[in-house]
Amino acid sequence: CLDGRKRPETLNKRELDRAINNQEMCKTHLFHIREQCEIGNRKDLMTFVDQICKGVIAVQSTMEGFGLMVDGQIPVSESDSEP
């Protein structure tokens, strides 16, 4: 932009990159928690941890789709951008 502010696409990409980094850290921690549950034979916690993992995978899929839109690889119509 001419006034020195970042374009919305640049801000979206930066925030998306941050979210992906946080999500990757979350996946790493969940993997270690799941591993410790297996080592400690904590079957009572495994279902809970697995549900969280499924949620993280769903969020990852959403972020990947959003990233494709930000990069212009998926077209966004006017109706898609309205709440």
Backbone as a printed PyTorch tensor [residue, N CA C, xyz], in Angstrom:
tensor([[[  0.8290,  -1.1820,   0.0000],
         [  0.0000,   0.0000,   0.0000],
         [  0.8760,   1.2480,   0.0000]],

        [[  0.3370,   2.2970,  -0.5410],
         [  1.1000,   3.5300,  -0.6420],
         [  1.2920,   4.2250,   0.6930]],

        [[  0.3880,   4.0370,   1.6290],
         [  0.4950,   4.7280,   2.9120],
         [  1.3630,   3.9830,   3.9260]],

        [[  2.0280,   2.9420,   3.5320],
         [  2.9400,   2.2180,   4.4060],
         [  2.3160,   1.0810,   5.1850]],

        [[  0.9960,   0.9480,   5.1370],
         [  0.3450,  -0.1510,   5.8430],
         [  0.4350,  -1.4210,   5.0130]],

        [[  0.4220,  -2.5390,   5.7070],
         [  0.4760,  -3.8220,   5.0070],
         [ -0.8690,  -4.1360,   4.3890]],

        [[ -0.8240,  -4.8210,   3.2740],
         [ -2.0460,  -5.2470,   2.6010],
         [ -2.7190,  -6.3370,   3.4270]],

        [[ -4.0510,  -6.4400,   3.3560],
         [ -4.7580,  -7.4820,   4.1250],
         [ -4.2330,  -8.8850,   3.8340]],

        [[ -3.8490,  -9.1510,   2.5810],
         [ -3.3370, -10.4820,   2.2370],
         [ -2.0480, -10.7800,   2.9940]],

        [[ -1.1940,  -9.7580,   3.1430],
         [  0.0680,  -9.9380,   3.8660],
         [ -0.2060, -10.2060,   5.3390]],

        [[ -1.1400,  -9.4610,   5.9110],
         [ -1.4920,  -9.6740,   7.3180],
         [ -2.1190, -11.0440,   7.5150]],

        [[ -3.0050, -11.4400,   6.6030],
         [ -3.6170, -12.7650,   6.6910],
         [ -2.5590, -13.8490,   6.6210]],

        [[ -1.6030, -13.7070,   5.7210],
         [ -0.5480, -14.7110,   5.5660],
         [  0.3020, -14.7880,   6.8320]],

        [[  0.6280, -13.6250,   7.4000],
         [  1.4440, -13.6140,   8.6220],
         [  0.7050, -14.2980,   9.7710]],

        [[ -0.5700, -13.9760,   9.9390],
         [ -1.3640, -14.5950,  11.0020],
         [ -1.5410, -16.0870,  10.7530]],

        [[ -1.7100, -16.4650,   9.4980],
         [ -1.8260, -17.8810,   9.1550],
         [ -0.5330, -18.6130,   9.4970]],

        [[  0.6100, -18.0150,   9.1790],
         [  1.8990, -18.6320,   9.5150],
         [  2.0390, -18.8170,  11.0210]],

        [[  1.6100, -17.8240,  11.7920],
         [  1.6530, -17.9500,  13.2560],
         [  0.7550, -19.0850,  13.7370]],

        [[ -0.4450, -19.1400,  13.1780],
         [ -1.3900, -20.1910,  13.5730],
         [ -0.8360, -21.5690,  13.2390]],

        [[ -0.2060, -21.6990,  12.0780],
         [  0.3770, -22.9880,  11.6810],
         [  1.5000, -23.3670,  12.6360]],

        [[  2.3380, -22.4150,  13.0050],
         [  3.4170, -22.7030,  13.9580],
         [  2.8520, -23.1550,  15.3000]],

        [[  1.8210, -22.4690,  15.7840],
         [  1.1930, -22.8570,  17.0520],
         [  0.5580, -24.2350,  16.9520]],

        [[ -0.0710, -24.5000,  15.8210],
         [ -0.7250, -25.7920,  15.6150],
         [  0.3130, -26.9130,  15.5560]],

        [[  1.4420, -26.6620,  14.9230],
         [  2.5150, -27.6620,  14.8680],
         [  3.0480, -27.9500,  16.2690]],

        [[  3.2000, -26.9060,  17.0830],
         [  3.6540, -27.0860,  18.4600],
         [  2.6310, -27.9080,  19.2410]],

        [[  1.3600, -27.6310,  19.0270],
         [  0.2850, -28.3760,  19.6880],
         [  0.3380, -29.8490,  19.2920]],

        [[  0.5180, -30.1240,  18.0030],
         [  0.6130, -31.5120,  17.5380],
         [  1.7880, -32.2330,  18.1860]],

        [[  2.9180, -31.5470,  18.2900],
         [  4.1050, -32.1450,  18.9060],
         [  3.8300, -32.4980,  20.3650]],

        [[  3.2270, -31.5720,  21.0940],
         [  2.9090, -31.8290,  22.5040],
         [  1.9050, -32.9720,  22.6420]],

        [[  0.8860, -32.9840,  21.7880],
         [ -0.1050, -34.0610,  21.8470],
         [  0.5300, -35.4130,  21.5580]],

        [[  1.4600, -35.4490,  20.6170],
         [  2.1530, -36.7000,  20.3120],
         [  2.8930, -37.2030,  21.5510]],

        [[  3.5770, -36.2920,  22.2460],
         [  4.3150, -36.6920,  23.4480],
         [  3.3680, -37.1200,  24.5730]],

        [[  2.2530, -36.4190,  24.7200],
         [  1.2660, -36.8050,  25.7370],
         [  0.7140, -38.1870,  25.4260]],

        [[  0.3830, -38.4180,  24.1580],
         [ -0.1560, -39.7190,  23.7510],
         [  0.8690, -40.8290,  24.0050]],

        [[  2.1080, -40.5350,  23.6830],
         [  3.1950, -41.4930,  23.9040],
         [  3.3190, -41.8320,  25.3930]],

        [[  3.2410, -40.8140,  26.2550],
         [  3.3350, -41.0410,  27.6970],
         [  2.1300, -41.8270,  28.2180]],

        [[  0.9600, -41.6010,  27.6280],
         [ -0.2280, -42.3770,  28.0110],
         [ -0.0340, -43.8510,  27.6630]],

        [[  0.5680, -44.1100,  26.5050],
         [  0.8310, -45.4990,  26.1070],
         [  1.8510, -46.1400,  27.0400]],

        [[  2.9180, -45.4080,  27.3580],
         [  3.9600, -45.9310,  28.2420],
         [  3.3840, -46.2170,  29.6270]],

        [[  2.5680, -45.3020,  30.1320],
         [  1.9810, -45.4530,  31.4640],
         [  0.7150, -46.2880,  31.4810]],

        [[  0.3430, -46.8320,  30.3250],
         [ -0.8580, -47.6590,  30.1880],
         [ -2.0960, -46.9250,  30.7120]],

        [[ -2.2330, -45.6510,  30.3190],
         [ -3.3690, -44.8270,  30.7410],
         [ -4.4380, -44.8420,  29.6540]],

        [[ -5.0850, -45.9890,  29.5170],
         [ -6.1300, -46.1330,  28.5030],
         [ -7.2930, -45.1880,  28.7690]],

        [[ -7.4760, -44.8220,  30.0490],
         [ -8.5620, -43.9070,  30.3900],
         [ -8.3690, -42.5210,  29.7690]],

        [[ -7.1260, -42.1510,  29.4970],
         [ -6.8530, -40.8460,  28.8970],
         [ -6.7250, -40.8960,  27.3750]],

        [[ -6.4970, -42.0820,  26.8380],
         [ -6.2470, -42.2060,  25.3970],
         [ -7.4190, -41.7130,  24.5570]],

        [[ -8.6450, -42.0320,  24.9440],
         [ -9.8120, -41.5890,  24.1750],
         [ -9.8700, -40.0690,  24.1410]],

        [[ -9.6340, -39.4540,  25.2790],
         [ -9.6450, -37.9960,  25.3760],
         [ -8.5510, -37.3810,  24.4990]],

        [[ -7.3430, -37.9060,  24.5880],
         [ -6.2230, -37.3980,  23.7880],
         [ -6.5010, -37.6060,  22.2980]],

        [[ -7.0520, -38.7490,  21.9370],
         [ -7.3740, -39.0070,  20.5310],
         [ -8.4210, -38.0280,  20.0040]],

        [[ -9.4020, -37.6700,  20.8340],
         [-10.4130, -36.6900,  20.4140],
         [ -9.7770, -35.3230,  20.1770]],

        [[ -8.8650, -34.9430,  21.0390],
         [ -8.1600, -33.6710,  20.8580],
         [ -7.3440, -33.7130,  19.5670]],

        [[ -6.6800, -34.8330,  19.3170],
         [ -5.8890, -34.9830,  18.0860],
         [ -6.7690, -34.8230,  16.8470]],

        [[ -7.9600, -35.4030,  16.8700],
         [ -8.8800, -35.2670,  15.7310],
         [ -9.2730, -33.8080,  15.5310]],

        [[ -9.4760, -33.0930,  16.6150],
         [ -9.7960, -31.6690,  16.5160],
         [ -8.6540, -30.8720,  15.9190]],

        [[ -7.4330, -31.1950,  16.3250],
         [ -6.2550, -30.5050,  15.7930],
         [ -6.1150, -30.7830,  14.2990]],

        [[ -6.3810, -32.0130,  13.8900],
         [ -6.3110, -32.3610,  12.4680],
         [ -7.3680, -31.5770,  11.6820]],

        [[ -8.5610, -31.4150,  12.2450],
         [ -9.6160, -30.6390,  11.5790],
         [ -9.1950, -29.1760,  11.4310]],

        [[ -8.5910, -28.6240,  12.4670],
         [ -8.1150, -27.2410,  12.4070],
         [ -7.0190, -27.1170,  11.3540]],

        [[ -6.1300, -28.1060,  11.2900],
         [ -5.0570, -28.0890,  10.3010],
         [ -5.6340, -28.0580,   8.8880]],

        [[ -6.6470, -28.8510,   8.6390],
         [ -7.2810, -28.8890,   7.3280],
         [ -7.8880, -27.5290,   6.9790]],

        [[ -8.5300, -26.9000,   7.9520],
         [ -9.1190, -25.5780,   7.7340],
         [ -8.0360, -24.5500,   7.4220]],

        [[ -6.9360, -24.5950,   8.1630],
         [ -5.8450, -23.6460,   7.9300],
         [ -5.2150, -23.8600,   6.5620]],

        [[ -5.0770, -25.1150,   6.1380],
         [ -4.5140, -25.3850,   4.8190],
         [ -5.4100, -24.8100,   3.7270]],

        [[ -6.7270, -24.9730,   3.8790],
         [ -7.6610, -24.4020,   2.9140],
         [ -7.5960, -22.8850,   2.8950]],

        [[ -7.5140, -22.2800,   4.0770],
         [ -7.4060, -20.8270,   4.1620],
         [ -6.1140, -20.3550,   3.5070]],

        [[ -5.0350, -21.1110,   3.7170],
         [ -3.7550, -20.7680,   3.0990],
         [ -3.8290, -20.7820,   1.5860]],

        [[ -4.5440, -21.7450,   1.0350],
         [ -4.7140, -21.8010,  -0.4180],
         [ -5.5020, -20.5930,  -0.9210]],

        [[ -6.4910, -20.1520,  -0.1420],
         [ -7.2510, -18.9530,  -0.5340],
         [ -6.3650, -17.7130,  -0.4700]],

        [[ -5.5680, -17.5870,   0.5930],
         [ -4.6830, -16.4290,   0.7440],
         [ -3.6710, -16.3910,  -0.3930]],

        [[ -3.1730, -17.5550,  -0.7900],
         [ -2.1950, -17.6350,  -1.8760],
         [ -2.8330, -17.4830,  -3.2550]],

        [[ -4.1620, -17.4090,  -3.3010],
         [ -4.8480, -17.2460,  -4.5730],
         [ -5.0510, -18.5320,  -5.3430]],

        [[ -4.8100, -19.6740,  -4.7170],
         [ -4.9620, -20.9590,  -5.4010],
         [ -6.4000, -21.4490,  -5.3860]],

        [[ -7.2160, -20.8910,  -4.4920],
         [ -8.6470, -21.1940,  -4.4540],
         [ -9.3690, -19.8630,  -4.6280]],

        [[-10.2070, -19.7430,  -5.6530],
         [-10.9180, -18.4750,  -5.8450],
         [-11.9420, -18.2420,  -4.7370]],

        [[-12.0860, -16.9930,  -4.3510],
         [-13.0520, -16.6130,  -3.3250],
         [-14.0540, -15.6680,  -3.9710]],

        [[-15.3210, -16.0340,  -3.9150],
         [-16.3580, -15.1650,  -4.4820],
         [-16.8090, -14.1630,  -3.4340]],

        [[-17.5570, -13.1650,  -3.8570],
         [-18.0740, -12.1550,  -2.9250],
         [-18.9090, -12.7910,  -1.8240]],

        [[-19.7430, -13.7770,  -2.1610],
         [-20.6040, -14.4090,  -1.1540],
         [-19.7970, -15.2180,  -0.1480]],

        [[-18.6190, -15.7310,  -0.5500],
         [-17.7590, -16.4830,   0.3670],
         [-17.1390, -15.5770,   1.4200]],

        [[-16.9280, -14.3280,   1.0920],
         [-16.2210, -13.4420,   2.0110],
         [-17.1490, -12.7380,   2.9900]],

        [[-18.4570, -12.8690,   2.8130],
         [-19.4010, -12.2420,   3.7370],
         [-19.6980, -13.1740,   4.9030]],

        [[-19.9220, -12.5990,   6.1220],
         [-20.2310, -13.4510,   7.2930],
         [-21.5640, -14.1310,   7.1850]]])
